């Protein structure tokens, strides 16, 4: 199958999208953890993957994180994936934003068309729309953390996704602490 390469964390482990050992490379189905959606797909077929692109956050590097997140979203869109862009406002609110958002759309906060999210770590862990009937967690297979400074480099972003049971890029919680 098609090889996908993602950068591993500085500590050399746990940082690759899909968490493929310490290599940061997913070469085929055997490199995926047992709980990953592709495992068990019919030979020659891959199941659709949903990647969260998480960016922003309470950091002096907030704006550069937005640019990184938007660039990653574009790359995944162009690669035929269905990215789930999640913007974290400086005050900590999480928003599902349109995949077509541009940098200028964030000048006054979350762009038009965004939906506020709740991050639930107990009971039924997941990332849920804040409003709406029949709340269902966003279907996220892995997260690409595009934070700069603050929660990204300090391990908090990794900790949240670890508690959610969602593989994420970047260093481990302990390496970032």
C-alpha positions in Angstrom: 0.0 0.0 0.0 0.9 3.7 0.0 3.4 4.7 2.6 2.6 7.6 4.8 5.4 9.4 6.7 4.8 11.6 9.7 7.4 13.2 12.0 8.0 11.5 15.3 8.3 13.5 18.5 11.6 14.7 19.7 11.8 11.9 22.1 11.6 9.5 19.2 8.4 7.7 20.4 4.7 8.0 20.4 4.7 11.0 18.1 3.7 9.6 14.7 0.2 9.9 13.4 -1.1 6.4 13.8 1.5 5.7 16.5 3.7 3.3 14.4 6.3 2.4 17.0 9.2 4.8 17.2 9.7 5.0 13.5 7.0 7.6 12.7 6.2 5.6 9.5 3.1 3.7 8.6 4.1 1.2 5.8 1.2 -1.2 5.9 -1.6 -2.6 8.1 0.8 -4.5 10.3 2.3 -1.2 11.5 -1.0 -0.1 13.0 -2.1 -0.6 16.5 -4.9 -3.2 17.0 -7.5 -0.6 17.7 -6.8 1.4 14.6 -9.7 1.4 12.0 -7.7 0.0 9.0 -6.9 -3.2 10.9 -9.2 -5.8 9.6 -10.2 -4.0 6.4 -10.6 -6.2 3.3 -7.2 -6.8 1.6 -6.4 -4.0 -0.7 -8.9 -1.6 0.8 -8.5 1.0 3.5 -11.2 2.4 5.6 -11.7 6.1 5.7 -9.6 7.9 8.4 -10.6 11.0 10.2 -7.8 13.2 11.4 -8.3 16.1 13.8 -6.0 19.0 13.2 -5.8 20.8 16.5 -4.4 24.3 16.6 -4.4 27.7 18.4 -4.5 27.6 22.2 -3.4 29.9 25.0 0.1 30.8 23.9 2.1 33.8 22.7 2.5 31.7 19.5 -1.2 31.4 18.9 -1.2 33.0 15.4 1.6 30.8 14.1 -0.2 27.8 15.4 -3.3 28.8 13.3 -1.1 29.0 10.2 0.4 25.6 10.9 -3.1 24.1 11.5 -4.5 25.6 8.3 -1.6 24.4 6.2 -1.9 20.8 7.6 -5.7 20.9 6.9 -5.0 21.9 3.3 -2.4 19.1 2.8 -4.9 16.4 4.1 -7.7 17.8 2.0 -5.5 17.7 -1.1 -4.5 14.1 -0.1 -8.1 13.0 -0.2 -8.6 12.9 3.5 -11.5 14.4 5.5 -9.7 16.5 8.2 -11.5 17.7 11.3 -10.0 21.1 12.0 -10.3 22.1 15.7 -9.4 25.6 16.8 -8.6 26.2 20.5 -9.3 29.9 21.3 -6.8 31.8 23.6 -9.4 31.5 26.4 -9.5 27.7 26.0 -12.8 27.2 24.1 -12.6 24.5 21.5 -14.3 25.0 18.0 -14.9 22.8 15.0 -14.0 25.2 12.1 -14.8 24.9 8.4 -12.0 23.1 6.6 -11.9 25.9 4.0 -11.2 28.6 6.7 -8.4 31.1 5.9 -6.1 32.9 8.3 -8.0 36.2 7.9 -11.1 34.4 9.2 -9.5 34.1 12.7 -8.8 37.8 13.2 -11.6 38.2 15.7 -11.7 34.7 17.1 -13.4 31.5 15.8 -14.5 32.0 12.1 -18.0 32.1 10.9 -19.5 28.7 10.6 -17.6 27.3 13.6 -19.3 25.1 16.2 -18.3 25.2 19.8 -17.1 21.9 21.2 -17.0 20.2 24.6 -14.1 18.0 25.6 -15.4 15.2 27.8 -12.7 13.2 29.7 -15.0 11.0 31.9 -18.0 8.7 31.3 -18.0 8.6 27.5 -14.8 10.4 26.6 -14.7 12.3 23.4 -15.1 15.7 21.7 -18.7 16.6 21.3 -20.7 19.5 19.7 -21.7 21.8 22.6 -25.2 22.4 21.1 -27.6 20.1 19.4 -29.9 17.2 19.9 -28.5 13.7 20.2 -24.9 14.6 20.9 -22.5 12.3 19.3 -18.7 12.4 19.7 -16.7 13.5 16.7 -15.3 10.5 14.9 -11.6 11.1 15.2 -9.0 8.3 14.5 -5.9 10.3 15.3 -4.9 13.9 16.0 -2.3 16.1 14.5 -1.3 18.6 17.2 -0.3 21.9 15.6 0.2 23.8 18.9 3.2 26.1 19.3 4.4 26.9 22.8 2.1 26.5 25.8 -0.1 23.4 25.8 1.7 21.9 22.8 5.2 22.0 24.0 4.3 21.5 27.7 2.6 18.2 27.2 -1.0 19.3 28.0 -2.2 18.7 24.4 -0.8 15.2 24.4 -2.3 14.6 27.9 -5.8 15.5 26.7 -5.7 13.2 23.7 -4.1 10.4 25.8 -7.1 10.7 28.2 -9.5 10.6 25.2 -7.8 7.5 23.9 -7.0 9.2 20.6 -3.4 8.7 19.1 -1.8 12.1 18.6 1.4 13.5 17.2 4.1 15.1 19.3 6.1 14.2 22.3 4.7 12.1 25.1 3.1 13.7 28.1 6.3 13.1 30.2 8.7 14.4 27.5 6.7 17.6 27.2 6.4 18.2 31.0 
